[in-house]
């Protein structure tokens, strides 16, 4: 990680101590995933809050499986609105940019962590590898 990015992450954590450093790094990773998905679709457009929430959900399930809710909670994140607050914190320190119409409300009521990461979680098993 570059020193400038690390400095900005430290600054944002000092400004808002509700969220852990790893939560911010995770949001940036999810943003990279979102940009890749949009680029593959052949369209070049701004990443919206709902787009980012989809990548956060998918990346959380991929990295942490049914423990994603627990990991997020340990980072101080208990709802999708927290991810929105972190995005706007990253904007405040100059790591991200926003359009005038982007608001924190774009992240409201995105999905319920308990339902998505615990109740509805399905492990992806590579069945083909098990028969070899």
N, C-alpha and C positions, 0 to 999 in steps of 0.2 A: 504494500500500500504506500502510496506517495506520502511524503511528509505533510504536504499541504492538505490532503484529504484527511489525514489523521488529526492534524491541528483543528480542522473544521469540525470533525466529529467530537473531539474533546470540547470544543467551544459550545457545540449544540447540547452536549450532555450537561455542561455547567449551567447553561441557560435554563434547561428544563430537565431536571433530574428524575422525572417520572419514568423515563425510558432508558434502557441500558444501551451501551455502545453496540452490542451485537444486533440489537433490534434495528438500529439505523443502517448498519452494514447489510442486514437482510433486506431492508427496503430498497437499498441501492441495487442489490443483486436481482430483486424482483423487477425493478425498473429495467435493468439490462435485458431480462427475459421478455418483458413486454415489448421493448423496442425491437428485439429480434423477431418476435411474433408479428408485429406490425410490418416490419420490413419484408418478411417472407410472404405476406399477403399481397405485396406489390404496391401497397399504398404508403405514402410518406405523410404522416399526420402526427399531430400532437397526441401525447399520451394523456388520457383522461383518468380521473380517479377510479371509475368503474373498471377500466382496462387494467389498471395497476392492481386492484383488489383481486381480479381473476388470477393474475400471476402470483400474487402473495398466497392465495389459497392453494394453487397448484404446487408452488415451490415449497410451501410449508408441509403439504402432504408428502411430497417427494422426499424432502430432507428429514422430516421428523416423524412421519407416519401418524399413528394415533396419539403420539406424544406432542403434536404441534400445539394444541391448546395449552398444555402445561408449559412448554417452552415459551410461548408467547406471554403467558401470564407471569412467568419468572422475569421476563424482560419488561414487565409493566404494561403490557398490551392485553387488554381484556375485551376489546371490541374493535370493529373495523374503523370506528371513529378515531381510535388511537393512532392507527396508521396514517390517517389524514392529518392529525396533529403533528406527527413526525415529519410528514412530507412538507408541511408548512414551516416547521422548524428548520428543515434543510433549505428551504427557499430563503428564510430569514438570514442564514449565514452564507448565502450565495452559492450553495452547491447545486441547487435546482432552480429552474425558472418556471414561471406560471403565465398563463394567459389571463386577461382581465376577468373572463367569465369563470375561471377555476375558483371553486370555493371549497372550504372544508366540508360543506354539506354533501359534496360529491361522494364522500366516504361513509355517510350515515346509513345505517341499517343495511350494510352490504351482505352480511350473512352471520349466522350464529355459530360461534366456534364449537360449542358443544355438539351441535347437530352435524356440522361439516366434518370436523376432525375426530369425533368420537363415535356418535351414533351411526353416521352414514359412511364411515371410513371402510374401505375395502382394500385389503392388501393385494398388490399386483404380484401374482406368482407366475414365474416363467415356466409354465407347464411343460413346454417342449424340452426344457433342460432337465426336468425331473425324469423323463422317460428314457434318457440316454444311458 
